[in-house]
Amino acid sequence: MIKKLISIVCLILLWQLLTETKWINPMFLAAPIDVIHKGYQLIRESDLFLDILHTLKRIFIGVLSAILLGVPFGLLIGFRKSAYTYFEGVLDFLRSIPPILVFPLALLTFGRGDASRIGVVFFGCSAILTFHTAQAASHVSEVRINSARILGAKGYQILYRIIFFDSLIDIMVGIRVALSMGIIISIVTEMLIGTKYGLGSRVLDAQISYDTPAIYFLVILVGILGMMINKSLQYIESKLIHWKDKI
Amino acid sequence: MSIEVNGIRKSIVSAKKTKELIFDNLSFQVRDSEVVGIYGPNGCGKTTLLNMIAGISKPDSGEIKVAGENPGVHTISYIFQEYKRSLYPWMTVRDNIAFPLIIMKLSKQEIAQRMEKIIDIVKLPFSLDKYPYELSGGQQQYVAILRGLISSPSAILMDEPFSAMDYSNTIWLAEKMNEIFQTIQIPVVMVAHNLDQLMMIAYRVWFMSEKPCTILEEKVLKSFAVSW
């Protein structure tokens, strides 16, 4: 922890030094103190919390919908290996499409509201989650499945009592990847078409008004939010999947 | 209740993509309360034989009967070599043992009664609230055996149950197994490629040949005074 703090403090000191010496134009690199001041101003005088709330709302609704579809579907096709061979190519193809590319299509379909942004987050994350889950489910130990079958478990019981739990470690990895993807998609779509609230549109506003400290503050804020989401997931994972690294 | 194998024939496709005959007209019988050890070279088909008795795979021809029925009709307890993979690490020891009853959708009260009954007989030396990964190898395999026994199986099949264990765990588990097999009245088949391990448990040992696998010789190790 101390080592991590030291590296962050060193980075800030180096940043301050670079801006003090004016080696880099302040238009491109704002001083840390100006960034902190700007952050304080944004928190006090603007709707920053509403921006954060709207961005998080889009991410969570999109990712949650993707989990609700991708995990059960991935488990089903991963369990039935013959089905997985049919879907593998399609999933790999969908996973390879940059989600932002379908944003214009989402705008045409759902209009300029939140639905189009959430739709793109859902599209980008569901392919990732289905793929991760199906991969995990198709690699569940045959011994574990056979032992349950011999003990009298039916197909659906094997699916939700064995395959699901045995795949949980990889499903959580998929959720973490999907959330990172969700943050990127949500913010980029906010930047593409103006929306009243959202961190992406706030960054774009700052760029249009040449407000470099605000851009830096918002970039750091998004980084902190992403890190907090990731750490929270890691914590949940360590509590939920207690057998990880122990078998 | 017994295991009867009558004239089974089984071929498999080998790694070289050629068809290999592993059993040709194999017949035997394992009676109630009898522990039979099967000893043979690696790859002779011992595990395939257990899989056929368990109903995981089928013989090409011939007949297998467990307690008078085809494999898969009656519950069979199958103890795998890889005990870590056969147990469910997300469940406590209690839930692992009760798993066959949970999937049979028995009431909580009935599950508790059956658990109490089995715990009374075996006197577990560890807490039921632990997770499998908190136990030693021998204790984990013991949990797998108890899980197989709780649903009153018609037969017990054991595939190299000691192979992933150290000596002290093997001795401890062999003692526990002997205690159990003396109290239950069902046929037990144990496969191993270590004769010492078989001799600790089995009443009779069959020495198997290379493929196609046949019983070369039988050694009676214990003259068991049971009712059959």
Chai-1 contact restraints between the chains, C-beta under 6 A:
chainA,res_idxA,chainB,res_idxB,connection_type,confidence,min_distance_angstrom,max_distance_angstrom,comment,restraint_id
A,S141,B,R85,contact,1.0,0.0,6.0,A-B,restraint_1
A,V143,B,F80,contact,1.0,0.0,6.0,A-B,restraint_2
A,V143,B,E82,contact,1.0,0.0,6.0,A-B,restraint_3
A,V143,B,R85,contact,1.0,0.0,6.0,A-B,restraint_4
A,V143,B,S86,contact,1.0,0.0,6.0,A-B,restraint_5
A,R144,B,R85,contact,1.0,0.0,6.0,A-B,restraint_6
A,N146,B,I56,contact,1.0,0.0,6.0,A-B,restraint_7
A,S147,B,S86,contact,1.0,0.0,6.0,A-B,restraint_8
A,I150,B,A54,contact,1.0,0.0,6.0,A-B,restraint_9
A,I150,B,I76,contact,1.0,0.0,6.0,A-B,restraint_10
A,I150,B,Y78,contact,1.0,0.0,6.0,A-B,restraint_11
A,L151,B,P100,contact,1.0,0.0,6.0,A-B,restraint_12
A,G152,B,T75,contact,1.0,0.0,6.0,A-B,restraint_13
A,G152,B,P100,contact,1.0,0.0,6.0,A-B,restraint_14
A,G152,B,I103,contact,1.0,0.0,6.0,A-B,restraint_15
A,A153,B,I103,contact,1.0,0.0,6.0,A-B,restraint_16
A,Q157,B,I103,contact,1.0,0.0,6.0,A-B,restraint_17
A,F165,B,W90,contact,1.0,0.0,6.0,A-B,restraint_18
A,W243,B,P89,contact,1.0,0.0,6.0,A-B,restraint_19
A,W243,B,W90,contact,1.0,0.0,6.0,A-B,restraint_20
A,W243,B,Y133,contact,1.0,0.0,6.0,A-B,restraint_21
A,K246,B,Y133,contact,1.0,0.0,6.0,A-B,restraint_22
A,I247,B,K84,contact,1.0,0.0,6.0,A-B,restraint_23
A,I247,B,P89,contact,1.0,0.0,6.0,A-B,restraint_24
A,I247,B,Y133,contact,1.0,0.0,6.0,A-B,restraint_25
